[in-house]
Every structure is written in C-alpha cells, then in structure tokens.
C-alpha cells in the first residue's frame, strides 16, 4: 500500500486527553484543562473567560456527566451556583494538567491532511518567510526560537 492511498487517521488529541486525564486522576490530583474560548463551538460561561482562554476543573467532584468523545469534551458544572452545560470541541483544548503540580501536557495542534499539492505549497512557504525573521534581529538571536514545546504555563 503506498503512502498516498493510506487511510487518514483520526485525531490523536482525544486519545491523549483521555489518557492524561486518567493519569492525573490516578495520581490523586485535580485535572484542569486550558481552553481556547475563541474557537467555534466552545460553550462556557462568559464570565469565566480571560484573555480568550478559560481554565476548567474537570475532576469528578467538580463536574457531572463528563464525556470525552472524539469530537468534544462535555459536562455539566455549577458556576456561581447555577448548573450549566459546557461543550469544548477537541480542537479548542490547549492543555491538560494537574492543578497541584502543574504537570501535564499541551496537546499537539492538528495538522491538515497532507496532499501532494499541499506539500509543494508547504515546501515553498518557509523559503519565502525565512529571511524575514533574520532581518528582525542579530544572528545571535536565531538559535533562541526552538524551545521545548512541552512546557505549560498556568494562567490564573
């Protein structure tokens, strides 16, 4: 079977989210998710959003009817004493981590399906954009941008 005829795989994001949730809970800690509240389909109380993001406690004691299917994270929770249904599309989940330790993981961004024409466009784009960052600063700054992608930042 050639690469071009290989079936497209489903997103790894929901599988990673479920596994990390279980890991946090198994270690007796409180799972929190960081969500991009600006993404289409996100339903969270408006007052919880700060700078386009929201951090939500998804521990069993904090939510009811928690489901994590391949499309979205869904649950019911009380905000200001009022029960509300929350819907978070998988693409909007930025990270999951343990509140107590900060340990967790930023979920990888979804990559568009590769096609021969998309690959050709992708190959030419870096060549046209690469000189621009070099003009912004001295050559010593060029090695700085590659950073570890696994670091989380707690937003309060």
MIZA-630856 format. One record per atom (N, C-alpha, C, O): x, y, z. Coordinates in steps of 0.1 Angstrom, whole numbers. Example, Ala and Ser with C-alpha at 12.3 -4.5 7.8 and 13.67 -1.06 7.14 Angstrom:
2
+-------+-------+-------+
:    px :    py :    pz :
+-------+-------+-------+
:   132 :   -57 :    78 :
:   123 :   -45 :    78 :
:   132 :   -33 :    78 :
:   142 :   -33 :    85 :
:   128 :   -22 :    71 :
:   137 :   -11 :    71 :
:   129 :     0 :    79 :
:   134 :    11 :    80 :
+-------+-------+-------+
//
This chain:
156
+-------+-------+-------+
:    px :    py :    pz :
+-------+-------+-------+
:     9 :   -12 :     0 :
:     0 :     0 :     0 :
:     9 :    12 :     0 :
:    18 :    13 :     8 :
:     7 :    22 :    -9 :
:    15 :    33 :   -10 :
:    10 :    44 :     0 :
:    -1 :    43 :     5 :
:    19 :    54 :     3 :
:    16 :    64 :    12 :
:     3 :    72 :     8 :
:    -5 :    76 :    17 :
:     2 :    75 :    -5 :
:    -9 :    83 :    -9 :
:   -22 :    76 :    -8 :
:   -33 :    83 :    -7 :
:   -23 :    63 :    -7 :
:   -35 :    56 :    -6 :
:   -38 :    51 :     8 :
:   -48 :    44 :    11 :
:   -29 :    55 :    18 :
:   -31 :    51 :    32 :
:   -43 :    59 :    37 :
:   -45 :    71 :    35 :
:   -52 :    52 :    45 :
:   -63 :    59 :    50 :
:   -59 :    70 :    60 :
:   -49 :    68 :    68 :
:   -67 :    80 :    61 :
:   -64 :    91 :    70 :
:   -67 :    86 :    84 :
:   -77 :    79 :    87 :
:   -59 :    90 :    94 :
:   -60 :    85 :   108 :
:   -69 :    96 :   115 :
:   -69 :   108 :   111 :
:   -76 :    91 :   125 :
:   -83 :   101 :   133 :
:   -74 :   109 :   142 :
:   -62 :   106 :   143 :
:   -79 :   120 :   147 :
:   -71 :   129 :   156 :
:   -66 :   121 :   168 :
:   -73 :   113 :   174 :
:   -53 :   124 :   172 :
:   -48 :   118 :   184 :
:   -52 :   126 :   197 :
:   -50 :   122 :   208 :
:   -57 :   139 :   195 :
:   -60 :   147 :   206 :
:   -70 :   141 :   216 :
:   -67 :   142 :   228 :
:   -81 :   135 :   212 :
:   -90 :   130 :   222 :
:   -84 :   118 :   230 :
:   -87 :   116 :   242 :
:   -76 :   110 :   223 :
:   -69 :    99 :   230 :
:   -59 :   104 :   240 :
:   -58 :    98 :   251 :
:   -51 :   114 :   237 :
:   -42 :   120 :   246 :
:   -49 :   126 :   258 :
:   -45 :   125 :   269 :
:   -60 :   133 :   255 :
:   -67 :   140 :   266 :
:   -73 :   129 :   276 :
:   -71 :   131 :   288 :
:   -79 :   119 :   271 :
:   -84 :   108 :   280 :
:   -73 :   102 :   288 :
:   -75 :    99 :   300 :
:   -62 :    99 :   281 :
:   -51 :    92 :   288 :
:   -45 :   101 :   299 :
:   -42 :    96 :   310 :
:   -43 :   114 :   296 :
:   -37 :   123 :   306 :
:   -47 :   126 :   317 :
:   -43 :   127 :   329 :
:   -60 :   126 :   314 :
:   -70 :   128 :   325 :
:   -69 :   116 :   334 :
:   -68 :   118 :   346 :
:   -68 :   104 :   329 :
:   -67 :    92 :   337 :
:   -55 :    92 :   346 :
:   -55 :    88 :   357 :
:   -43 :    96 :   340 :
:   -31 :    97 :   347 :
:   -31 :   107 :   358 :
:   -27 :   104 :   369 :
:   -37 :   119 :   356 :
:   -38 :   129 :   367 :
:   -47 :   123 :   378 :
:   -43 :   124 :   390 :
:   -58 :   118 :   375 :
:   -68 :   112 :   385 :
:   -61 :   101 :   392 :
:   -63 :   100 :   405 :
:   -55 :    91 :   385 :
:   -48 :    80 :   392 :
:   -38 :    84 :   402 :
:   -35 :    77 :   411 :
:   -32 :    96 :   400 :
:   -22 :   101 :   409 :
:   -28 :   110 :   420 :
:   -21 :   116 :   427 :
:   -41 :   110 :   421 :
:   -48 :   117 :   432 :
:   -48 :   132 :   431 :
:   -49 :   139 :   441 :
:   -46 :   137 :   419 :
:   -46 :   151 :   416 :
:   -58 :   156 :   409 :
:   -66 :   148 :   404 :
:   -59 :   169 :   407 :
:   -71 :   175 :   402 :
:   -69 :   179 :   387 :
:   -60 :   188 :   385 :
:   -76 :   173 :   377 :
:   -73 :   176 :   363 :
:   -80 :   189 :   360 :
:   -91 :   192 :   362 :
:   -72 :   198 :   353 :
:   -77 :   210 :   348 :
:   -74 :   211 :   333 :
:   -63 :   205 :   329 :
:   -82 :   217 :   325 :
:   -80 :   219 :   311 :
:   -79 :   234 :   308 :
:   -86 :   242 :   314 :
:   -70 :   237 :   299 :
:   -68 :   251 :   294 :
:   -75 :   251 :   280 :
:   -72 :   243 :   272 :
:   -84 :   260 :   278 :
:   -93 :   260 :   266 :
:   -91 :   274 :   259 :
:   -91 :   284 :   265 :
:   -91 :   273 :   246 :
:   -92 :   285 :   237 :
:  -106 :   288 :   236 :
:  -113 :   281 :   228 :
:  -111 :   297 :   243 :
:  -126 :   301 :   243 :
:  -130 :   308 :   231 :
:  -142 :   310 :   229 :
:  -121 :   312 :   222 :
:  -124 :   319 :   210 :
:  -128 :   309 :   198 :
:  -132 :   313 :   188 :
:  -125 :   296 :   200 :
:  -127 :   286 :   190 :
:  -142 :   285 :   188 :
:  -150 :   285 :   197 :
:  -147 :   282 :   175 :
:  -161 :   280 :   173 :
:  -166 :   267 :   180 :
:  -159 :   257 :   181 :
:  -178 :   268 :   186 :
:  -184 :   257 :   192 :
:  -181 :   256 :   207 :
:  -187 :   248 :   214 :
:  -172 :   265 :   213 :
:  -170 :   264 :   227 :
:  -182 :   271 :   234 :
:  -186 :   282 :   231 :
:  -187 :   263 :   244 :
:  -198 :   268 :   252 :
:  -194 :   268 :   267 :
:  -194 :   257 :   273 :
:  -189 :   279 :   272 :
:  -186 :   281 :   286 :
:  -192 :   294 :   291 :
:  -194 :   303 :   282 :
:  -194 :   296 :   304 :
:  -199 :   309 :   308 :
:  -190 :   320 :   305 :
:  -178 :   319 :   307 :
:  -195 :   331 :   300 :
:  -187 :   342 :   295 :
:  -178 :   348 :   306 :
:  -167 :   352 :   304 :
:  -183 :   348 :   319 :
:  -176 :   354 :   329 :
:  -163 :   346 :   333 :
:  -155 :   351 :   341 :
:  -162 :   334 :   329 :
:  -150 :   326 :   332 :
:  -139 :   328 :   322 :
:  -127 :   324 :   325 :
:  -141 :   335 :   311 :
:  -131 :   337 :   301 :
:  -122 :   349 :   304 :
:  -127 :   360 :   307 :
:  -109 :   347 :   303 :
:  -100 :   358 :   305 :
:   -90 :   357 :   293 :
:   -83 :   347 :   291 :
:   -88 :   368 :   286 :
:   -79 :   369 :   275 :
:   -81 :   358 :   265 :
:   -72 :   352 :   259 :
:   -94 :   354 :   263 :
:   -97 :   344 :   253 :
:   -95 :   330 :   257 :
:   -97 :   321 :   249 :
:   -91 :   328 :   270 :
:   -89 :   314 :   274 :
:   -97 :   312 :   287 :
:  -101 :   322 :   294 :
:   -99 :   299 :   291 :
:  -105 :   296 :   303 :
:   -99 :   283 :   308 :
:   -95 :   274 :   301 :
:   -97 :   283 :   322 :
:   -92 :   271 :   328 :
:  -103 :   264 :   336 :
:  -110 :   271 :   343 :
:  -106 :   252 :   333 :
:  -117 :   245 :   339 :
:  -113 :   233 :   347 :
:  -104 :   225 :   342 :
:  -118 :   231 :   359 :
:  -116 :   219 :   368 :
:  -125 :   209 :   362 :
:  -137 :   211 :   362 :
:  -120 :   197 :   358 :
:  -128 :   186 :   353 :
:  -128 :   174 :   362 :
:  -130 :   163 :   357 :
:  -124 :   176 :   375 :
:  -124 :   165 :   384 :
:  -139 :   160 :   386 :
:  -148 :   168 :   384 :
:  -140 :   147 :   389 :
:  -153 :   141 :   391 :
:  -162 :   149 :   402 :
:  -174 :   150 :   400 :
:  -155 :   154 :   412 :
:  -163 :   161 :   422 :
:  -167 :   175 :   418 :
:  -175 :   181 :   424 :
:  -162 :   180 :   407 :
:  -165 :   193 :   402 :
:  -175 :   194 :   390 :
:  -181 :   204 :   388 :
:  -176 :   182 :   384 :
:  -185 :   182 :   372 :
:  -194 :   170 :   372 :
:  -192 :   160 :   380 :
:  -204 :   170 :   364 :
:  -214 :   159 :   363 :
:  -215 :   155 :   348 :
:  -213 :   164 :   340 :
:  -217 :   143 :   346 :
:  -219 :   138 :   332 :
:  -207 :   141 :   323 :
:  -209 :   145 :   311 :
:  -195 :   139 :   328 :
:  -183 :   142 :   320 :
:  -182 :   131 :   308 :
:  -182 :   119 :   311 :
:  -181 :   136 :   296 :
:  -178 :   127 :   285 :
:  -167 :   134 :   277 :
:  -166 :   146 :   275 :
:  -158 :   125 :   272 :
:  -147 :   129 :   263 :
:  -147 :   120 :   251 :
:  -141 :   110 :   251 :
:  -155 :   124 :   241 :
:  -156 :   116 :   229 :
:  -146 :   122 :   219 :
:  -138 :   131 :   223 :
:  -146 :   117 :   207 :
:  -136 :   122 :   197 :
:  -138 :   136 :   192 :
:  -129 :   142 :   186 :
:  -150 :   141 :   194 :
:  -154 :   154 :   189 :
:  -152 :   165 :   200 :
:  -148 :   176 :   196 :
:  -156 :   162 :   212 :
:  -157 :   173 :   222 :
:  -156 :   167 :   236 :
:  -158 :   155 :   239 :
:  -153 :   176 :   245 :
:  -154 :   174 :   260 :
:  -167 :   181 :   264 :
:  -169 :   192 :   262 :
:  -175 :   173 :   271 :
:  -188 :   178 :   275 :
:  -191 :   174 :   290 :
:  -187 :   164 :   295 :
:  -196 :   184 :   297 :
:  -200 :   181 :   311 :
:  -210 :   192 :   316 :
:  -212 :   202 :   309 :
:  -215 :   190 :   328 :
:  -223 :   199 :   334 :
:  -216 :   204 :   347 :
:  -210 :   195 :   354 :
:  -216 :   216 :   350 :
:  -209 :   221 :   362 :
:  -217 :   234 :   367 :
:  -225 :   240 :   360 :
:  -214 :   237 :   380 :
:  -221 :   248 :   386 :
:  -211 :   260 :   386 :
:  -200 :   259 :   390 :
:  -216 :   271 :   381 :
:  -209 :   284 :   380 :
:  -217 :   294 :   388 :
:  -228 :   297 :   383 :
:  -212 :   299 :   399 :
:  -220 :   309 :   407 :
:  -233 :   303 :   412 :
:  -243 :   310 :   413 :
:  -233 :   290 :   415 :
:  -244 :   283 :   420 :
:  -254 :   279 :   409 :
:  -265 :   272 :   412 :
:  -252 :   282 :   397 :
:  -261 :   278 :   386 :
:  -255 :   267 :   377 :
:  -244 :   269 :   372 :
:  -262 :   256 :   376 :
:  -257 :   245 :   367 :
:  -258 :   249 :   353 :
:  -268 :   254 :   348 :
:  -247 :   246 :   346 :
:  -246 :   250 :   331 :
:  -240 :   238 :   324 :
:  -231 :   231 :   329 :
:  -244 :   236 :   311 :
:  -238 :   226 :   303 :
:  -226 :   233 :   296 :
:  -227 :   244 :   290 :
:  -215 :   226 :   296 :
:  -202 :   231 :   289 :
:  -199 :   221 :   278 :
:  -200 :   209 :   279 :
:  -195 :   227 :   267 :
:  -191 :   220 :   255 :
:  -178 :   226 :   250 :
:  -177 :   238 :   248 :
:  -168 :   217 :   248 :
:  -155 :   222 :   244 :
:  -150 :   213 :   232 :
:  -147 :   201 :   235 :
:  -151 :   218 :   220 :
:  -146 :   209 :   209 :
:  -131 :   206 :   211 :
:  -123 :   213 :   217 :
:  -127 :   194 :   207 :
:  -114 :   189 :   209 :
:  -103 :   199 :   204 :
:   -93 :   200 :   211 :
:  -106 :   205 :   193 :
:   -96 :   215 :   188 :
:   -94 :   227 :   197 :
:   -83 :   233 :   195 :
:  -103 :   229 :   206 :
:  -102 :   241 :   215 :
:   -94 :   238 :   228 :
:   -90 :   247 :   235 :
:   -91 :   225 :   230 :
:   -84 :   221 :   242 :
:   -69 :   224 :   240 :
:   -63 :   218 :   231 :
:   -63 :   233 :   247 :
:   -49 :   236 :   246 :
:   -40 :   227 :   254 :
:   -30 :   222 :   249 :
:   -44 :   224 :   266 :
:   -36 :   216 :   275 :
:   -44 :   210 :   286 :
:   -56 :   214 :   289 :
:   -39 :   199 :   292 :
:   -45 :   193 :   304 :
:   -33 :   191 :   314 :
:   -22 :   187 :   310 :
:   -36 :   195 :   327 :
:   -26 :   194 :   337 :
:   -32 :   192 :   351 :
:   -44 :   194 :   353 :
:   -23 :   188 :   360 :
:   -27 :   186 :   374 :
:   -26 :   199 :   381 :
:   -15 :   206 :   381 :
:   -37 :   204 :   388 :
:   -36 :   217 :   395 :
:   -25 :   217 :   405 :
:   -19 :   228 :   406 :
:   -24 :   207 :   412 :
:   -14 :   207 :   424 :
:     0 :   207 :   419 :
:     8 :   214 :   426 :
:     4 :   201 :   409 :
:    18 :   200 :   405 :
:    21 :   208 :   392 :
:    33 :   211 :   389 :
:    11 :   211 :   384 :
:    13 :   218 :   371 :
:    18 :   208 :   360 :
:    20 :   212 :   349 :
:    20 :   195 :   364 :
:    24 :   185 :   354 :
:    13 :   182 :   345 :
:     1 :   180 :   349 :
:    16 :   181 :   332 :
:     6 :   177 :   322 :
:    12 :   179 :   309 :
:    24 :   177 :   306 :
:     3 :   182 :   299 :
:     8 :   183 :   286 :
:     0 :   193 :   277 :
:   -12 :   193 :   278 :
:     7 :   200 :   269 :
:     0 :   208 :   259 :
:    -3 :   199 :   247 :
:     6 :   191 :   243 :
:   -15 :   199 :   243 :
:   -19 :   189 :   232 :
:   -14 :   194 :   219 :
:   -14 :   207 :   216 :
:    -9 :   185 :   210 :
:    -4 :   190 :   197 :
:   -15 :   196 :   188 :
:   -26 :   192 :   189 :
:   -11 :   205 :   180 :
:   -20 :   211 :   171 :
:   -23 :   202 :   160 :
:   -15 :   193 :   156 :
:   -35 :   203 :   155 :
:   -40 :   194 :   144 :
:   -33 :   199 :   131 :
:   -32 :   211 :   129 :
:   -28 :   189 :   124 :
:   -21 :   192 :   111 :
:   -31 :   189 :   100 :
:   -38 :   179 :   101 :
:   -32 :   198 :    90 :
:   -41 :   194 :    79 :
:   -36 :   182 :    71 :
:   -24 :   179 :    71 :
:   -46 :   175 :    66 :
:   -42 :   163 :    58 :
:   -33 :   167 :    47 :
:   -35 :   176 :    40 :
:   -22 :   159 :    45 :
:   -12 :   162 :    35 :
:   -16 :   157 :    22 :
:   -21 :   145 :    20 :
:   -15 :   165 :    12 :
:   -17 :   161 :    -2 :
:    -5 :   166 :   -10 :
:     2 :   174 :    -5 :
:    -3 :   160 :   -22 :
:     9 :   164 :   -29 :
:     9 :   179 :   -32 :
:    20 :   185 :   -31 :
:    -2 :   185 :   -35 :
:    -2 :   199 :   -38 :
:     0 :   207 :   -25 :
:     7 :   218 :   -25 :
:    -5 :   203 :   -14 :
:    -3 :   209 :    -1 :
:    12 :   208 :     3 :
:    17 :   218 :     8 :
:    18 :   197 :     1 :
:    32 :   195 :     4 :
:    41 :   205 :    -4 :
:    50 :   210 :     1 :
:    37 :   206 :   -17 :
:    45 :   215 :   -25 :
:    44 :   230 :   -20 :
:    54 :   237 :   -20 :
:    32 :   234 :   -16 :
:    30 :   247 :   -11 :
:    37 :   249 :     2 :
:    44 :   259 :     4 :
:    37 :   239 :    11 :
:    44 :   239 :    23 :
:    59 :   241 :    21 :
:    65 :   248 :    29 :
:    64 :   234 :    11 :
:    79 :   234 :     9 :
:    83 :   248 :     5 :
:    94 :   252 :     8 :
:    75 :   255 :    -3 :
:    79 :   269 :    -7 :
:    77 :   279 :     3 :
:    84 :   290 :     3 :
:    67 :   278 :    12 :
:    64 :   288 :    21 :
:    75 :   291 :    31 :
:    78 :   303 :    33 :
:    82 :   282 :    37 :
:    93 :   285 :    46 :
:   104 :   293 :    39 :
:   111 :   301 :    45 :
:   107 :   290 :    26 :
:   117 :   297 :    19 :
:   114 :   312 :    17 :
:   123 :   320 :    18 :
:   101 :   315 :    15 :
:    97 :   329 :    14 :
:    96 :   336 :    27 :
:    98 :   348 :    27 :
:    94 :   329 :    38 :
:    92 :   336 :    51 :
:   105 :   335 :    59 :
:   106 :   343 :    69 :
:   114 :   327 :    56 :
:   126 :   325 :    64 :
:   135 :   338 :    65 :
:   140 :   341 :    76 :
:   137 :   345 :    54 :
:   145 :   357 :    55 :
:   139 :   368 :    64 :
:   147 :   376 :    70 :
:   126 :   369 :    66 :
:   120 :   379 :    74 :
:   125 :   379 :    88 :
:   128 :   390 :    94 :
:   124 :   368 :    96 :
:   129 :   368 :   109 :
:   144 :   372 :   111 :
:   148 :   378 :   121 :
:   152 :   368 :   101 :
:   166 :   372 :   101 :
:   168 :   387 :   101 :
:   178 :   392 :   107 :
:   159 :   394 :    95 :
:   160 :   409 :    94 :
:   156 :   415 :   108 :
:   160 :   427 :   110 :
:   149 :   408 :   116 :
:   144 :   414 :   128 :
:   154 :   415 :   139 :
:   152 :   423 :   149 :
:   165 :   408 :   139 :
:   175 :   409 :   149 :
:   188 :   403 :   145 :
:   190 :   399 :   134 :
:   198 :   404 :   154 :
:   211 :   399 :   151 :
:   211 :   384 :   150 :
:   202 :   378 :   155 :
:   221 :   379 :   143 :
:   222 :   364 :   141 :
:   222 :   356 :   154 :
:   218 :   345 :   155 :
:   227 :   362 :   165 :
:   228 :   355 :   178 :
:   214 :   351 :   183 :
:   213 :   341 :   190 :
:   204 :   358 :   179 :
:   190 :   355 :   184 :
:   184 :   344 :   176 :
:   174 :   338 :   181 :
:   189 :   340 :   165 :
:   183 :   330 :   157 :
:   182 :   316 :   164 :
:   172 :   310 :   162 :
:   192 :   312 :   172 :
:   190 :   299 :   178 :
:   180 :   298 :   189 :
:   175 :   288 :   193 :
:   175 :   310 :   195 :
:   166 :   310 :   206 :
:   152 :   304 :   202 :
:   146 :   297 :   211 :
:   146 :   307 :   191 :
:   132 :   303 :   189 :
:   129 :   288 :   191 :
:   118 :   285 :   196 :
:   138 :   278 :   188 :
:   134 :   265 :   191 :
:   134 :   262 :   206 :
:   145 :   262 :   212 :
:   122 :   261 :   212 :
:   121 :   259 :   226 :
:   113 :   246 :   228 :
:   107 :   241 :   219 :
:   114 :   241 :   240 :
:   107 :   228 :   243 :
:    92 :   231 :   243 :
:    87 :   241 :   249 :
:    84 :   223 :   235 :
:    70 :   225 :   233 :
:    62 :   220 :   245 :
:    50 :   222 :   245 :
:    68 :   212 :   254 :
:    60 :   206 :   265 :
:    58 :   214 :   277 :
:    51 :   210 :   286 :
:    63 :   226 :   278 :
:    61 :   234 :   290 :
:    48 :   240 :   290 :
:    42 :   245 :   280 :
:    42 :   240 :   302 :
:    29 :   246 :   305 :
:    30 :   258 :   313 :
:    40 :   260 :   321 :
:    21 :   267 :   311 :
:    21 :   279 :   318 :
:     7 :   280 :   325 :
:    -3 :   279 :   318 :
:     7 :   282 :   338 :
:    -6 :   282 :   345 :
:   -11 :   296 :   344 :
:    -5 :   306 :   347 :
:   -24 :   298 :   338 :
:   -30 :   310 :   336 :
:   -41 :   312 :   347 :
:   -50 :   304 :   348 :
:   -40 :   322 :   355 :
:   -50 :   324 :   366 :
:   -57 :   336 :   363 :
:   -66 :   340 :   371 :
+-------+-------+-------+
//
